[in-house]
């Protein structure tokens, strides 16, 4: 790799202090069809390098899209200059947890490498799914079908002697459907994806996703809105993953713990039901946030945040690990070469139990099975508000009629304290987290039984 050779030469001329250099080339392909027409069809690439320098307890960072030796030398000098000039403004001296240097390679396990596949079949697939969705019912008035490939090549070298190469490939798609009947409108959304090659389309066919979304939108357009109130509910696995990431996972990121998140000073304390074990996993097979090493060259791992209801760990960079007196967890990640690494989740999930959906429902006299997680918001105290697509009424332990989805809100840790059963229908979803800089994450879990406040019809 020519760019890496240039980085190595510059590293030999490094300034004082600790130095790390990253090279990143990202190749993308995306296609979307909307309402019977191709809306997007493009491929592209970005490439660049960055330097991060630690001098006398202060960081400096610089990046460049120009990879000639003199440009990289200047980039490195700029980062060193920033480290020196910013020292007087730092409230806290930066110290890094010790790390064994690694020389290694990692590549996404793939059966169908997108680089070796023609894109014509993918275009045809998206068009076919779009047509099938529109043909599903006359009341479907709009749809959008997408499929994306992101192929990242990453290289990391440091003054400590690390040299790490990673190729991470993500393939993912989605379908959004809008139905309208007699003045009523309902929408549905489904997605697929994982870190893998194009075999993901055999494992989770995009056509199935499209028809599921079409069926849901068509069914809900004439459905009633579920009532508001505090109910016993089953949260579908897709919603559980969202809850694990947004409302709990962020509270465990050590930089946010510094700011006083809900989990600050809670290590060793019970914060959820003993049924709940919540994990952030950097090595989850095919996980959307999986990587063998983070962007500080730290090996990733399975980090248990909550074990049987008890808070066990936070998510760390080398800097926060040193501050807390623990080992780094491999959670320092950057969106691309233009950003320095910050603490991010990888694949965050609640471990599965052994209940079927029917068993989860049988002890609910009056409640709902909430399905289809939508977007929402959460803060660092665990307070959240999420949307759901569908609410299936449960009466005397039996599933009854489908109703329109509602918003759910409350404190995530109170919701988790009320969990008394967890299903075995575990799934891992794809996600895009927006903390300061966006990044790919996995969100997972199995359906669980708890109590939650629903904001619906009065």
Backbone torsions as a table, in degrees:
resi	resn	phi	psi	omega
1	UNK	NA	115.5	-175.6
2	UNK	-60.3	-44.5	-178.0
3	UNK	-59.9	-40.1	-178.9
4	UNK	-66.7	-38.0	176.8
5	UNK	-59.3	-40.3	178.3
6	UNK	-65.0	-43.2	179.4
7	UNK	-62.2	-39.5	179.5
8	UNK	-63.9	-40.6	178.5
9	UNK	-63.3	-42.0	179.1
10	UNK	-66.7	-37.5	179.8
11	UNK	-61.3	-34.1	178.6
12	UNK	-64.9	-24.1	179.5
13	UNK	-101.6	23.2	-171.0
14	UNK	-63.3	156.6	174.9
15	UNK	-77.9	-173.3	176.1
16	UNK	-65.7	166.6	175.9
17	UNK	84.5	-170.2	-179.8
18	UNK	-89.5	137.0	-177.4
19	UNK	-131.5	136.5	169.3
20	UNK	-132.7	141.5	180.0
21	UNK	-125.0	136.9	177.6
22	UNK	-124.9	141.3	170.9
23	UNK	-118.3	139.4	-176.8
24	UNK	-142.7	125.9	170.8
25	UNK	-123.0	122.8	-179.2
26	UNK	-117.4	122.6	175.7
27	UNK	-110.3	134.4	-175.8
28	UNK	-129.8	151.3	171.4
29	UNK	-138.6	129.8	176.3
30	UNK	-144.1	144.8	179.8
31	UNK	-139.4	140.9	173.9
32	UNK	-143.7	145.6	174.5
33	UNK	-121.1	137.6	-179.4
34	UNK	-134.1	120.0	175.2
35	UNK	53.4	43.5	174.2
36	UNK	89.4	2.4	-179.8
37	UNK	-130.9	147.2	173.9
38	UNK	-67.0	121.9	-177.0
39	UNK	-97.3	-38.1	179.8
40	UNK	-141.0	138.1	172.9
41	UNK	-154.7	101.5	-180.0
42	UNK	-155.2	160.5	172.8
43	UNK	-134.4	152.2	-177.2
44	UNK	-161.9	177.9	179.6
45	UNK	-153.2	146.3	169.3
46	UNK	-127.3	149.9	-178.9
47	UNK	-151.6	140.9	177.8
48	UNK	-176.1	-176.8	-178.9
49	UNK	-139.6	162.6	177.7
50	UNK	-146.9	158.6	177.7
51	UNK	-127.8	139.9	172.2
52	UNK	-128.3	128.2	-174.3
53	UNK	-126.4	134.0	178.0
54	UNK	-114.0	114.3	-179.3
55	UNK	-128.3	122.2	177.4
56	UNK	51.4	41.9	174.3
57	UNK	80.4	15.9	-178.7
58	UNK	-134.3	136.8	-178.9
59	UNK	-88.0	148.0	165.6
60	UNK	-133.2	144.1	-175.4
61	UNK	-138.5	140.9	174.9
62	UNK	-151.4	153.3	-179.8
63	UNK	-138.6	165.5	-178.5
64	UNK	-156.7	144.4	171.0
65	UNK	-94.8	-4.5	178.7
66	UNK	-100.3	121.4	-168.3
67	UNK	-105.9	14.5	175.1
68	UNK	-70.7	154.8	-173.0
69	UNK	-57.3	-43.5	-177.7
70	UNK	-67.1	-31.9	178.0
71	UNK	-70.1	-40.1	178.5
72	UNK	-68.1	-39.5	176.3
73	UNK	-58.6	-44.4	179.4
74	UNK	-65.1	-41.2	177.8
75	UNK	-57.2	-43.7	-179.0
76	UNK	-66.7	-40.6	178.1
77	UNK	-65.7	-38.4	178.5
78	UNK	-63.1	-42.3	179.3
79	UNK	-63.5	-41.3	178.9
80	UNK	-65.2	-40.9	179.1
81	UNK	-62.9	-40.8	178.5
82	UNK	-65.8	-37.4	178.4
83	UNK	-61.6	-42.7	-179.2
84	UNK	-69.9	-43.0	-175.5
85	UNK	-74.0	-23.2	-177.2
86	UNK	-90.6	-6.5	-175.9
87	UNK	-57.3	-41.1	-176.7
88	UNK	-67.4	-18.5	-177.8
89	UNK	-95.5	-4.6	-176.0
90	UNK	-80.9	132.3	176.4
91	UNK	-82.5	-24.2	-175.1
92	UNK	-135.4	132.2	177.1
93	UNK	-73.6	128.8	-178.6
94	UNK	-83.3	127.2	171.1
95	UNK	-129.6	143.2	-175.6
96	UNK	-106.0	138.5	172.0
97	UNK	-62.7	144.5	-178.6
98	UNK	-64.1	149.6	-176.7
99	UNK	-146.4	130.0	173.5
100	UNK	-71.7	128.2	178.4
101	UNK	-63.6	144.0	-179.5
102	UNK	-122.7	137.1	170.7
103	UNK	-119.0	110.4	-168.2
104	UNK	-160.3	167.7	175.2
105	UNK	-134.4	147.0	176.4
106	UNK	-142.9	140.3	174.5
107	UNK	-141.2	138.2	176.4
108	UNK	-51.3	132.4	176.2
109	UNK	-71.6	122.4	-175.1
110	UNK	-138.6	142.9	170.8
111	UNK	-97.8	-29.8	179.7
112	UNK	-128.8	92.7	-178.6
113	UNK	-67.8	122.6	-179.3
114	UNK	-58.2	-27.2	-179.9
115	UNK	-65.4	-25.0	-176.3
116	UNK	-99.5	4.1	-176.3
117	UNK	-110.8	143.6	173.2
118	UNK	-73.0	148.5	-177.0
119	UNK	-90.4	-8.2	-177.7
120	UNK	-61.9	-39.5	-179.8
121	UNK	-64.7	-33.6	178.5
122	UNK	-69.1	-39.5	176.5
123	UNK	-61.4	-44.9	179.3
124	UNK	-62.7	-39.7	179.5
125	UNK	-61.2	-48.7	-178.9
126	UNK	-61.6	-40.7	177.7
127	UNK	-63.6	-42.3	-179.6
128	UNK	-64.7	-41.5	179.4
129	UNK	-65.8	-43.2	177.6
130	UNK	-56.4	-44.7	-179.5
131	UNK	-66.0	-43.1	-179.2
132	UNK	-63.4	-37.8	178.3
133	UNK	-65.1	-46.4	-178.6
134	UNK	-68.3	-30.2	178.9
135	UNK	-80.1	-10.7	-175.0
136	UNK	-62.5	-39.2	-178.3
137	UNK	-158.9	148.0	178.3
138	UNK	-69.1	-16.8	-178.0
139	UNK	-87.0	-4.3	174.3
140	UNK	-77.7	120.0	-173.3
141	UNK	-108.4	-13.6	179.4
142	UNK	-160.3	148.2	175.1
143	UNK	-153.8	155.5	173.9
144	UNK	-136.9	127.7	179.5
145	UNK	-119.6	130.1	-178.9
146	UNK	-129.8	153.2	168.4
147	UNK	-146.7	138.4	-172.4
148	UNK	-136.7	147.1	171.9
149	UNK	-127.6	128.5	174.4
150	UNK	-124.3	120.1	-174.8
151	UNK	-118.4	105.3	-176.6
152	UNK	-103.3	128.4	170.0
153	UNK	-112.0	121.5	-173.1
154	UNK	-124.0	138.8	172.9
155	UNK	-133.3	139.9	-178.2
156	UNK	-134.4	127.7	172.6
157	UNK	-132.9	152.0	-178.2
158	UNK	-141.9	163.5	177.7
159	UNK	-70.7	-9.5	175.5
160	UNK	-84.6	-10.0	177.1
161	UNK	109.0	5.1	177.9
162	UNK	-74.8	145.0	170.4
163	UNK	-147.7	107.7	-171.9
164	UNK	-126.8	131.5	176.5
165	UNK	-117.7	131.4	177.7
166	UNK	-136.7	138.2	169.9
167	UNK	-120.4	119.0	-175.2
168	UNK	-121.9	119.9	-176.1
169	UNK	-114.7	128.2	178.3
170	UNK	-123.2	131.0	176.7
171	UNK	-123.1	128.9	-174.2
172	UNK	-157.6	154.7	-178.9
173	UNK	-150.5	171.1	-179.2
174	UNK	-156.1	160.9	176.1
175	UNK	-137.1	128.1	174.5
176	UNK	-116.9	133.0	-175.9
177	UNK	-130.1	138.0	175.5
178	UNK	-123.0	128.3	177.3
179	UNK	-117.1	148.2	179.5
180	UNK	-140.4	134.6	178.7
181	UNK	-155.0	127.2	176.8
182	UNK	52.2	42.0	177.9
183	UNK	83.0	-7.1	178.3
184	UNK	-93.8	143.8	178.5
185	UNK	-126.4	138.3	175.1
186	UNK	-139.5	144.7	178.5
187	UNK	-126.0	158.3	177.8
188	UNK	-144.5	151.0	-177.6
189	UNK	-140.4	135.5	174.7
190	UNK	-139.5	150.9	-179.9
191	UNK	-140.7	160.3	172.9
192	UNK	-135.2	167.4	172.7
193	UNK	147.8	160.2	174.5
194	UNK	-171.2	176.1	172.8
195	UNK	-83.3	104.0	-177.0
196	UNK	-173.5	179.9	171.4
197	UNK	-84.2	-162.1	-175.8
198	UNK	-72.0	-2.7	175.0
199	UNK	-64.0	-13.9	176.2
200	UNK	-58.2	-28.8	-179.2
201	UNK	-74.0	-18.8	173.1
202	UNK	-85.7	-36.8	-179.5
203	UNK	-70.3	-42.2	-179.5
204	UNK	-134.9	82.6	-174.1
205	UNK	-56.8	135.3	178.7
206	UNK	-64.4	-30.7	177.8
207	UNK	-62.2	-42.5	178.7
208	UNK	-62.1	-39.2	178.7
209	UNK	-62.9	-44.6	-179.8
210	UNK	-62.3	-44.0	-178.9
211	UNK	-69.8	-33.3	175.7
212	UNK	-63.4	-44.9	178.9
213	UNK	-65.4	-40.2	179.6
214	UNK	-64.2	-42.7	179.7
215	UNK	-63.7	-41.1	-178.3
216	UNK	-67.9	-46.4	-179.7
217	UNK	-61.7	-41.6	-179.4
218	UNK	-65.4	-36.9	-178.6
219	UNK	-72.5	-37.7	-172.2
220	UNK	-84.5	-14.2	-175.3
221	UNK	-62.4	-28.4	179.3
222	UNK	-107.7	7.8	-176.6
223	UNK	-83.3	156.5	175.0
224	UNK	-76.8	160.0	174.8
225	UNK	-83.7	135.6	179.5
226	UNK	-63.7	150.5	-177.1
227	UNK	-73.9	154.8	175.2
228	UNK	-79.7	153.1	177.0
229	UNK	149.0	177.8	179.4
230	UNK	-100.3	112.5	-170.6
231	UNK	-128.6	154.7	162.3
232	UNK	-70.9	131.6	-177.4
233	UNK	-139.3	160.1	162.9
234	UNK	-104.9	121.4	173.4
235	UNK	-89.9	122.2	179.8
236	UNK	-61.8	153.0	-177.5
237	UNK	-51.8	-36.2	-179.7
238	UNK	-65.0	-33.9	178.3
239	UNK	-76.7	-35.5	179.3
240	UNK	-60.6	-41.6	177.9
241	UNK	-61.5	-40.3	178.1
242	UNK	-64.4	-42.5	179.0
243	UNK	-63.6	-43.8	-179.2
244	UNK	-60.4	-42.0	-176.9
245	UNK	-76.9	-59.6	-169.6
246	UNK	-70.9	-46.2	-169.8
247	UNK	-94.7	-19.0	-178.0
248	UNK	-116.9	-49.8	-174.1
249	UNK	-56.9	-44.0	-179.5
250	UNK	-61.9	-32.9	179.4
251	UNK	-66.1	-17.1	-177.8
252	UNK	-97.5	-4.9	179.0
253	UNK	-73.4	123.1	-166.9
254	UNK	-60.9	-30.4	177.3
255	UNK	-66.7	-32.3	176.5
256	UNK	-81.0	-27.1	172.6
257	UNK	-61.0	-40.1	175.3
258	UNK	-53.9	-37.2	-177.8
259	UNK	-81.3	0.0	176.0
260	UNK	94.0	35.6	177.0
261	UNK	-61.9	169.2	-176.4
262	UNK	-54.3	-36.1	-174.9
263	UNK	-84.3	-3.7	177.5
264	UNK	-56.6	131.4	178.5
265	UNK	65.2	20.4	-177.8
266	UNK	-106.1	4.4	178.7
267	UNK	-57.4	128.2	-179.7
268	UNK	89.3	-6.3	-179.5
269	UNK	-98.8	152.3	176.0
270	UNK	-78.6	124.0	-178.5
271	UNK	-124.4	-1.4	-178.4
272	UNK	-155.7	172.6	175.3
273	UNK	-59.9	150.2	177.7
274	UNK	-64.4	-12.1	176.2
275	UNK	-74.4	-17.0	-168.9
276	UNK	-99.3	121.3	167.0
277	UNK	-121.7	120.4	-174.4
278	UNK	-116.9	130.5	-168.9
279	UNK	-128.4	145.8	164.4
280	UNK	-116.4	119.5	-166.3
281	UNK	-123.3	116.1	178.0
282	UNK	-86.1	-6.7	-177.2
283	UNK	-119.6	15.7	-179.8
284	UNK	-61.0	128.7	-176.6
285	UNK	-56.9	123.9	177.8
286	UNK	65.3	14.2	-179.4
287	UNK	-65.8	144.9	-177.5
288	UNK	-65.2	-25.6	179.0
289	UNK	-105.4	13.0	-176.8
290	UNK	-75.5	136.9	169.5
291	UNK	-156.2	147.2	-176.0
292	UNK	-72.3	-32.5	177.9
293	UNK	-133.0	145.3	175.2
294	UNK	-82.6	-173.2	-174.1
295	UNK	-85.0	13.6	166.3
296	UNK	-111.7	6.1	-178.7
297	UNK	78.7	16.5	179.7
298	UNK	-90.9	131.4	176.3
299	UNK	-60.3	135.5	176.8
300	UNK	-79.6	170.5	-174.4
301	UNK	-161.3	175.0	171.1
302	UNK	-89.8	114.4	-177.8
303	UNK	-109.2	117.0	179.0
304	UNK	-84.7	113.9	179.5
305	UNK	-83.3	-49.1	178.0
306	UNK	-125.7	125.6	179.0
307	UNK	-118.9	115.5	-178.8
308	UNK	49.3	43.2	175.0
309	UNK	91.0	-10.6	-175.1
310	UNK	-104.2	132.2	178.8
311	UNK	-69.3	125.1	-173.3
312	UNK	-115.8	-31.1	-171.9
313	UNK	-158.5	158.4	169.2
314	UNK	-107.7	173.8	177.5
315	UNK	-101.2	131.0	-167.3
316	UNK	-128.8	150.9	161.2
317	UNK	-94.7	-179.5	175.8
318	UNK	-65.7	-35.4	-178.5
319	UNK	-67.3	-50.4	-178.2
320	UNK	-71.3	-30.9	177.1
321	UNK	-61.8	-41.6	177.5
322	UNK	-63.4	-41.3	-179.2
323	UNK	-63.8	-41.1	-177.2
324	UNK	-87.2	-6.6	179.2
325	UNK	72.7	35.5	-179.9
326	UNK	-129.4	177.2	176.3
327	UNK	-82.3	145.1	175.3
328	UNK	-63.2	146.7	-175.4
329	UNK	-101.8	-3.1	-179.8
330	UNK	80.9	38.8	-177.3
331	UNK	-112.2	13.7	177.5
332	UNK	-88.5	114.2	-174.3
333	UNK	-135.3	147.1	177.0
334	UNK	-124.2	145.4	-179.5
335	UNK	-64.5	-46.0	174.5
336	UNK	-158.9	-169.1	-174.5
337	UNK	-66.6	-13.5	-179.9
338	UNK	-81.3	-5.9	-175.3
339	UNK	-123.6	146.1	170.7
340	UNK	-85.7	155.5	-175.5
341	UNK	-68.7	141.0	170.5
342	UNK	-129.5	168.2	-177.6
343	UNK	-72.6	122.5	-179.1
344	UNK	-135.3	151.8	169.9
345	UNK	-70.8	161.8	174.3
346	UNK	-111.8	-84.0	174.2
347	UNK	-123.9	109.8	-173.8
348	UNK	-109.1	129.4	-174.4
349	UNK	-156.2	160.2	171.1
350	UNK	-100.6	127.7	-176.4
351	UNK	-64.0	149.2	-176.4
352	UNK	-72.1	157.3	171.2
353	UNK	-107.7	-147.2	-176.7
354	UNK	-133.0	22.3	-179.7
355	UNK	-94.0	143.8	167.8
356	UNK	-81.7	166.5	177.1
357	UNK	-61.1	-39.0	179.7
358	UNK	-63.7	-38.1	178.7
359	UNK	-70.3	-34.8	175.9
360	UNK	-63.8	-35.2	-176.2
361	UNK	-80.1	-25.9	-165.5
362	UNK	-65.3	-22.4	179.3
363	UNK	-97.6	7.9	179.0
364	UNK	-98.9	115.5	-179.3
365	UNK	-78.1	-43.5	179.0
366	UNK	-145.0	113.7	-177.5
367	UNK	-172.6	-159.1	-174.6
368	UNK	-146.2	150.8	169.3
369	UNK	-102.5	108.2	-176.0
370	UNK	-92.6	125.8	-172.8
371	UNK	-125.8	156.7	171.6
372	UNK	71.6	81.0	180.0
373	UNK	-66.1	137.0	173.5
374	UNK	-113.8	-172.5	178.7
375	UNK	-69.5	172.7	178.8
376	UNK	-176.8	-161.1	179.7
377	UNK	-146.2	155.3	178.1
378	UNK	-150.4	155.5	176.6
379	UNK	-116.0	-176.8	-172.4
380	UNK	-80.5	1.0	172.7
381	UNK	-98.9	3.0	-179.7
382	UNK	88.0	0.6	177.4
383	UNK	-73.1	133.2	-174.6
384	UNK	-139.5	161.9	169.1
385	UNK	-147.7	117.7	-179.1
386	UNK	-124.0	153.9	172.8
387	UNK	-96.0	149.8	173.5
388	UNK	-125.6	155.6	-176.5
389	UNK	-91.4	-33.3	-171.9
390	UNK	-144.5	141.7	176.8
391	UNK	-126.4	111.0	178.5
392	UNK	-95.4	120.7	-177.9
393	UNK	-66.8	140.8	174.4
394	UNK	-116.6	123.5	178.3
395	UNK	-127.6	121.0	179.3
396	UNK	51.3	43.3	174.7
397	UNK	82.2	3.1	-177.8
398	UNK	-118.3	141.1	175.8
399	UNK	-72.5	133.6	-177.9
400	UNK	-119.7	-135.3	-171.1
401	UNK	-75.8	154.2	174.8
402	UNK	-86.0	140.0	178.8
403	UNK	-129.7	165.2	178.0
404	UNK	-64.5	148.9	179.9
405	UNK	-67.3	165.2	-177.1
406	UNK	-133.3	170.7	168.4
407	UNK	-85.7	146.3	173.4
408	UNK	-121.7	146.6	-175.9
409	UNK	-149.9	167.4	179.5
410	UNK	143.0	-161.3	175.4
411	UNK	-103.2	124.9	-174.3
412	UNK	-58.8	-35.5	-177.0
413	UNK	-73.9	-30.1	172.4
414	UNK	-68.4	-40.8	176.5
415	UNK	-59.8	-42.6	-178.9
416	UNK	-72.0	-29.0	175.8
417	UNK	-67.2	-26.4	-178.8
418	UNK	-89.3	0.9	179.0
419	UNK	-69.6	124.5	178.1
420	UNK	-120.1	-0.3	177.1
421	UNK	-163.9	143.6	179.1
422	UNK	-129.4	137.6	-177.4
423	UNK	-78.6	-179.3	179.2
424	UNK	-112.5	12.1	-177.1
425	UNK	-91.4	53.7	-174.8
426	UNK	-64.5	136.0	170.3
427	UNK	-138.3	156.4	172.7
428	UNK	-117.1	123.9	-179.1
429	UNK	-100.9	165.6	173.6
430	UNK	-91.0	150.6	179.3
431	UNK	-151.0	162.3	176.7
432	UNK	-131.8	107.4	-175.5
433	UNK	-90.5	142.2	-173.4
434	UNK	-110.8	21.9	-179.2
435	UNK	-66.1	105.3	178.9
436	UNK	63.2	-51.5	176.0
437	UNK	-139.0	138.7	-175.6
438	UNK	-69.3	158.4	174.0
439	UNK	-164.2	155.5	-179.1
440	UNK	-78.5	136.4	179.1
441	UNK	-140.5	160.3	170.2
442	UNK	-106.1	144.5	179.4
443	UNK	-132.6	122.3	-172.4
444	UNK	-141.9	172.5	177.4
445	UNK	158.4	179.5	175.1
446	UNK	-118.0	157.7	179.0
447	UNK	-57.9	142.9	-178.4
448	UNK	-140.1	160.2	-178.3
449	UNK	-107.3	130.0	-178.0
450	UNK	-157.7	-163.5	173.7
451	UNK	-125.8	143.0	-176.4
452	UNK	-153.8	155.1	177.1
453	UNK	-87.2	122.4	178.8
454	UNK	-104.6	132.8	176.3
455	UNK	-104.8	94.0	-176.9
456	UNK	-127.3	-142.5	-179.6
457	UNK	-75.4	147.7	178.5
458	UNK	-104.3	NA	NA
